[in-house]
Amino acid sequence: MRKWLAIGGEGFLGSRLFYELMRRGIEVQATTRRRAPRSVNWLSFDLQSSPVSTLGGAVCPFENLVVCISAGIAGEAACLRNPDLSRYINVIRTLEVARYFHARGAFILFMSSNMVFDGSKPFFEITDNTCATGEYGRQKVEAERGLMDLGDRVAILRMSKLVHRMQEPWEAWLSKLDRTERLEAFSDLWLTPVPVDIAVRLIEMIGDRGSSGIFHLSGSSDVSYFEMATLIARKIGAYEDLVTPARRADKSEAVSAVLSYNTLDMTNTMTIFGIRPPTIMEVVDYLCVGRGAMNRP
Ligand SMILES: NC(=O)c1ccc[n+]([C@@H]2O[C@H](COP(=O)([O-])OP(=O)(O)OC[C@H]3O[C@@H](n4cnc5c(N)ncnc54)[C@H](OP(=O)(O)O)[C@@H]3O)[C@@H](O)[C@H]2O)c1
């Protein structure tokens, strides 16, 4: 049986992968930036400063090892705030870690994004040339290229927006709607949501089978945050007119690299792993689990 190393074990995705592997009884270690990890499954590691050999020493032997790299500075805004540091972490150090473990026989699984494309058309395919327009996407492209140069035993998983109900803005919106409070949602910002649980399932399948190559995971269509909020209100039986449209373009904190289309072609993922893109209503159902319809007068 394979054993796993989750680099970035306390992140949104990495933590869910870690606990799911633990639940299945798989041998797994995860990295944290905390100096004093809470148990033997946790290893202290900072991509900015820790030598990779310290991690290697704690993980060896390397037979049947899957290294899932989900650590890094995620998102356009965070990368733009410090392009040099984020590139150092997301590209230079990430590739150093990947090369170290790959050279010792491990399988490398790298988390990438639909932002490697410019969003000029729906359903980019795995064979399409990358064409990132933002800093975050360019860093993902550079890391992907370095990883592909390693040859086999490398998988790259490009994903659109991962969601979970205990995440903002969904958690806050559900609470507001429960309390019959108004909320604002952007009508000019789109997402292509996928439940994070599906991402974890796909990552496990790729790692368990050792499937090399590029894989896509995306929602079935783009939807605005305003439409999502309206659908959520409808789903839980709240008043839909509590949801007011706002324009992201009017807000000062707006950042660049908003794509018109975020969907990815998932033919390969469906054929090999039997995972299809979730519909918007399936995602809404997932976000609203446990929220019964409200008793409106
Ligand atoms: N979430 C999505 O919708 C989505 C979609 C497509 C692709 N992805 C990709 O999937 C990966 C995981 O995303 P996520 O949403 O889970 O991101 P996240 O919640 O921001 O997690 C990132 C992880 O990286 C760690 N990290 C940051 N800087 C580090 C450093 N210098 N050294 C070591 N660890 C460091 C963080 O540690 P701390 O916990 O200590 O901060 C955190 O555990 C990212 O590569 C992201 O680009 C995510």
The ligand as a Gaussian input file, in Angstrom:
#p B3LYP/6-31G(d) Opt

LIG

0 1
 N       -8.897000      26.195000      -3.165000
 C       -9.125000      26.276000      -4.471000
 O      -10.224000      26.665000      -4.910000
 C       -8.051000      25.887000      -5.449000
 C       -8.372000      25.822000      -6.817000
 C       -7.377000      25.480000      -7.723000
 C       -6.104000      25.184000      -7.260000
 N       -5.815000      25.258000      -5.936000
 C       -4.467000      24.965000      -5.494000
 O       -4.503000      23.959000      -4.502000
 C       -3.493000      24.198000      -3.533000
 C       -4.124000      24.257000      -2.154000
 O       -5.068000      25.302000      -2.136000
 P       -5.779000      25.713000      -0.783000
 O       -7.046000      26.371000      -1.139000
 O       -5.791000      24.569000       0.150000
 O       -4.773000      26.833000      -0.260000
 P       -4.535000      27.320000       1.241000
 O       -5.724000      27.029000       2.088000
 O       -4.058000      28.725000       1.136000
 O       -3.366000      26.384000       1.749000
 C       -2.056000      26.601000       1.367000
 C       -1.160000      25.851000       2.318000
 O        0.171000      26.224000       1.967000
 C        0.861000      26.482000       3.164000
 N        1.960000      27.403000       2.950000
 C        1.926000      28.681000       2.541000
 N        3.158000      29.192000       2.504000
 C        3.982000      28.199000       2.912000
 C        5.362000      28.097000       3.132000
 N        6.185000      29.121000       2.936000
 N        5.857000      26.920000       3.574000
 C        5.059000      25.860000       3.799000
 N        3.739000      25.889000       3.635000
 C        3.209000      27.060000       3.197000
 C       -0.162000      27.078000       4.093000
 O        0.322000      26.971000       5.405000
 P       -0.378000      27.715000       6.646000
 O       -1.597000      26.858000       6.947000
 O        0.647000      27.670000       7.691000
 O       -0.714000      29.100000       6.173000
 C       -1.356000      26.202000       3.786000
 O       -1.309000      25.021000       4.565000
 C       -2.791000      25.490000      -3.948000
 O       -1.647000      25.154000      -4.680000
 C       -3.796000      26.163000      -4.851000
 O       -3.158000      26.965000      -5.807000
 C       -6.768000      25.586000      -5.009000

